[in-house]
Amino acid sequence: MNEPPHSKYRLSLTLPTQPWISGAFLLSGFSALIYQVVWQRVLFAAFGINVEAVAVVVTAFLVGLGIGSVIGGLASTRSRPPLPVIFAAFELGVGAYGAISVPLFRVVGTALAAEQSIVTGLVTFGLVLFPTVLMGATLPVLVEYGVRATHNVGRSLGWLYFVNTAGSAIAAILAAIIILGRLGELKATWLAAGINFLVSGFVVLRYRQPAGLAR
């Protein structure tokens, strides 16, 4: 019996990526939002809060994510390591930077207390740019991994973006209500870094299992 003409447009309920990849990327988004909230607070305390400071921090985040997406896209198509391993390396880099970020920002802020605003703005931009480049590189790497399994760019991209954004939304709520109040800025970044390390190690171990998926 022939299928109805509209059957090919039915929504598939199967996940476009493996559950373990989805879970890892949700946690990645969770940690990224914690960093964003804490880094903004620390940088504003160190360099002052005004319209210019807010603009510099937000611009650094957006530029970093944009550059990272380009780098991640190149890495996903030209690198020899398996894509989950590349993702794990980016997560490890974010965690390593995040673990030292608060003391680093405070030391730099104290050292530049007497500098002109343009100098502090450029330094602030640089402090935020590097880790956000790594964050931005994770999405295209996992999208490419999902596309190789499903052969569907739209579903892979849409689902992973949703998962990562959901993790960020959860972190935004918990950061405001629980995390910062209970842990403070330094320990909050340690929590985020621990999540990055956990995700990195889990992805590598899960991928290396004999029953793991093809590269």
Backbone torsions as a table, in degrees:
resi	resn	phi	psi	omega
1	MET	NA	132.5	-178.6
2	ASN	-74.2	144.8	177.8
3	GLU	-75.3	151.3	175.8
4	PRO	-59.4	151.3	-177.7
5	PRO	-56.6	-30.6	-175.1
6	HIS	-87.8	0.4	-173.3
7	SER	-63.4	-30.6	-177.4
8	LYS	-71.2	-11.3	179.7
9	TYR	-96.7	2.3	179.5
10	ARG	-65.9	143.3	-179.5
11	LEU	-75.1	126.5	176.6
12	SER	-80.7	135.2	-179.3
13	LEU	-91.3	0.1	178.0
14	THR	-80.2	144.4	-179.5
15	LEU	-69.2	138.7	179.8
16	PRO	-76.8	-9.4	174.5
17	THR	-135.6	164.3	179.1
18	GLN	-66.3	145.3	-177.9
19	PRO	-56.2	-36.7	-178.1
20	TRP	-68.6	-33.0	175.1
21	ILE	-69.6	-42.2	178.6
22	SER	-61.4	-44.4	178.8
23	GLY	-63.3	-40.3	179.1
24	ALA	-64.1	-40.5	-177.7
25	PHE	-74.3	-29.9	174.1
26	LEU	-63.0	-45.4	178.2
27	LEU	-65.9	-33.9	176.6
28	SER	-61.5	-44.3	176.9
29	GLY	-65.6	-34.9	177.9
30	PHE	-60.6	-49.8	-178.5
31	SER	-67.4	-37.3	-178.7
32	ALA	-61.4	-39.0	-179.2
33	LEU	-70.9	-35.5	175.5
34	ILE	-60.1	-45.3	177.1
35	TYR	-57.3	-46.7	-176.3
36	GLN	-59.3	-46.0	-178.8
37	VAL	-64.6	-46.9	-177.5
38	VAL	-68.2	-44.7	-177.7
39	TRP	-62.3	-38.1	177.5
40	GLN	-62.4	-44.0	-180.0
41	ARG	-63.8	-45.9	-177.3
42	VAL	-67.4	-44.0	-179.0
43	LEU	-66.3	-38.8	178.0
44	PHE	-66.2	-37.3	177.8
45	ALA	-67.6	-35.6	-176.6
46	ALA	-80.6	-39.7	-173.1
47	PHE	-111.8	-3.7	-179.1
48	GLY	97.0	152.0	-179.8
49	ILE	-114.3	121.4	175.8
50	ASN	-156.7	-178.6	-177.7
51	VAL	-60.8	-40.5	-178.9
52	GLU	-64.8	-41.9	-179.4
53	ALA	-64.6	-42.8	177.7
54	VAL	-61.6	-43.5	-179.3
55	ALA	-62.8	-40.1	-179.4
56	VAL	-64.6	-46.6	-178.3
57	VAL	-64.0	-47.6	-179.2
58	VAL	-63.7	-42.2	179.2
59	THR	-62.5	-42.1	179.6
60	ALA	-61.2	-41.6	178.2
61	PHE	-62.2	-47.1	-176.3
62	LEU	-68.8	-42.8	178.9
63	VAL	-64.7	-42.6	179.3
64	GLY	-61.6	-43.9	178.7
65	LEU	-64.3	-38.5	179.2
66	GLY	-65.8	-47.5	178.1
67	ILE	-62.6	-41.1	179.7
68	GLY	-61.9	-36.5	179.3
69	SER	-64.7	-36.0	177.3
70	VAL	-68.0	-46.2	179.9
71	ILE	-62.7	-43.3	178.6
72	GLY	-63.1	-37.6	177.2
73	GLY	-63.8	-41.7	178.0
74	LEU	-66.9	-41.9	-179.0
75	ALA	-65.0	-33.8	-176.8
76	SER	-73.1	-20.0	-177.4
77	THR	-110.1	-16.6	-173.6
78	ARG	-119.4	-11.3	-175.5
79	SER	-89.7	149.2	178.6
80	ARG	-79.1	-36.0	-178.1
81	PRO	-60.1	151.2	175.9
82	PRO	-58.9	148.0	-175.7
83	LEU	-59.4	-42.6	177.0
84	PRO	-60.9	-32.1	178.1
85	VAL	-69.4	-38.7	176.0
86	ILE	-62.5	-45.5	177.6
87	PHE	-58.9	-44.2	179.7
88	ALA	-62.0	-37.0	178.5
89	ALA	-65.4	-41.9	177.4
90	PHE	-63.5	-42.6	178.3
91	GLU	-62.5	-40.9	178.0
92	LEU	-61.8	-41.4	177.7
93	GLY	-63.8	-42.3	178.0
94	VAL	-62.0	-44.8	-179.2
95	GLY	-63.8	-41.0	179.9
96	ALA	-63.1	-43.1	178.1
97	TYR	-68.7	-43.4	-178.3
98	GLY	-61.0	-35.2	-177.8
99	ALA	-64.1	-29.4	-179.0
100	ILE	-107.9	2.9	-169.7
101	SER	-64.9	-45.2	-175.7
102	VAL	-64.4	-51.4	175.5
103	PRO	-59.1	-38.4	179.5
104	LEU	-62.0	-47.9	-179.4
105	PHE	-60.9	-40.7	-177.8
106	ARG	-69.1	-41.0	178.4
107	VAL	-63.8	-46.1	179.9
108	VAL	-64.4	-40.0	179.0
109	GLY	-61.8	-41.8	177.8
110	THR	-65.6	-41.6	-178.4
111	ALA	-66.1	-29.5	-176.1
112	LEU	-104.9	17.5	-175.2
113	ALA	-59.1	-32.1	-176.3
114	ALA	-97.5	1.9	-177.0
115	GLU	-79.0	163.1	178.3
116	GLN	-70.0	159.8	-174.6
117	SER	-63.0	-33.0	-178.9
118	ILE	-67.2	-34.0	178.2
119	VAL	-69.1	-48.3	179.8
120	THR	-63.6	-34.0	178.0
121	GLY	-64.7	-44.4	179.3
122	LEU	-65.7	-40.2	179.0
123	VAL	-65.9	-43.8	177.8
124	THR	-59.1	-44.0	178.5
125	PHE	-58.0	-45.6	-179.0
126	GLY	-66.9	-37.2	-179.5
127	LEU	-63.0	-35.7	-177.9
128	VAL	-87.7	-28.8	-173.1
129	LEU	-62.8	-47.6	-173.7
130	PHE	-58.0	-54.0	-178.5
131	PRO	-66.2	-32.4	-179.5
132	THR	-72.3	-25.8	172.4
133	VAL	-62.2	-44.2	178.3
134	LEU	-63.9	-41.1	178.2
135	MET	-62.0	-44.9	-178.1
136	GLY	-65.7	-24.5	-177.8
137	ALA	-76.2	-16.6	-174.8
138	THR	-71.9	-37.1	-175.6
139	LEU	-63.2	-52.9	-178.8
140	PRO	-62.7	-30.2	177.9
141	VAL	-64.6	-46.2	-179.2
142	LEU	-73.4	-31.9	176.3
143	VAL	-62.3	-44.7	178.5
144	GLU	-61.6	-39.6	178.3
145	TYR	-63.5	-42.6	178.9
146	GLY	-67.8	-37.6	-179.8
147	VAL	-64.6	-37.5	179.3
148	ARG	-64.5	-27.1	-180.0
149	ALA	-88.2	-37.4	-173.4
150	THR	-106.1	-19.2	-176.2
151	HIS	59.4	33.4	-179.5
152	ASN	-139.8	104.4	-176.8
153	VAL	-66.2	-45.8	-176.0
154	GLY	-59.1	-47.2	-178.2
155	ARG	-66.9	-42.5	-179.2
156	SER	-64.7	-47.1	-179.3
157	LEU	-65.1	-47.2	-178.4
158	GLY	-61.8	-44.3	-177.7
159	TRP	-67.5	-46.4	-178.3
160	LEU	-66.0	-38.1	176.7
161	TYR	-64.0	-40.4	177.5
162	PHE	-62.7	-46.5	-177.9
163	VAL	-61.5	-46.5	-179.0
164	ASN	-64.7	-41.1	178.9
165	THR	-67.3	-36.7	177.6
166	ALA	-63.0	-41.6	176.8
167	GLY	-61.6	-40.1	178.6
168	SER	-66.0	-39.8	-179.9
169	ALA	-64.2	-42.7	177.7
170	ILE	-61.7	-43.7	-179.5
171	ALA	-65.0	-36.1	179.8
172	ALA	-61.3	-42.0	179.4
173	ILE	-69.0	-49.0	-177.4
174	LEU	-67.9	-34.2	179.3
175	ALA	-63.1	-41.8	-178.6
176	ALA	-73.4	-36.4	-173.2
177	ILE	-90.8	-39.2	-170.4
178	ILE	-123.2	-56.2	-164.3
179	ILE	-60.5	-54.9	-177.4
180	LEU	-66.4	-37.0	179.6
181	GLY	-67.5	-37.3	-178.1
182	ARG	-86.1	-37.8	-171.7
183	LEU	-103.7	-28.8	-172.5
184	GLY	81.5	176.5	-172.7
185	GLU	-67.8	-47.3	-175.7
186	LEU	-64.2	-51.2	-178.1
187	LYS	-68.4	-27.0	176.0
188	ALA	-64.2	-41.4	177.5
189	THR	-70.2	-31.3	175.3
190	TRP	-65.4	-39.0	176.0
191	LEU	-61.3	-47.0	179.3
192	ALA	-62.1	-41.6	179.1
193	ALA	-64.9	-39.8	177.3
194	GLY	-60.9	-37.8	177.3
195	ILE	-65.0	-42.8	177.6
196	ASN	-59.6	-45.5	179.8
197	PHE	-63.8	-41.0	179.2
198	LEU	-63.5	-45.8	179.5
199	VAL	-62.2	-44.9	-179.1
200	SER	-59.9	-49.5	-179.3
201	GLY	-65.7	-40.3	-178.9
202	PHE	-64.0	-44.0	-178.2
203	VAL	-63.1	-43.1	179.6
204	VAL	-64.0	-46.7	-179.3
205	LEU	-65.4	-41.2	-178.9
206	ARG	-66.7	-39.0	-179.0
207	TYR	-69.2	-34.2	-176.0
208	ARG	-79.0	-6.0	177.2
209	GLN	-63.5	146.2	-179.0
210	PRO	-56.0	-31.2	-178.3
211	ALA	-88.5	7.1	-178.7
212	GLY	-61.9	165.6	-176.0
213	LEU	-81.9	162.0	179.4
214	ALA	-65.3	156.9	-179.0
215	ARG	-68.5	NA	NA
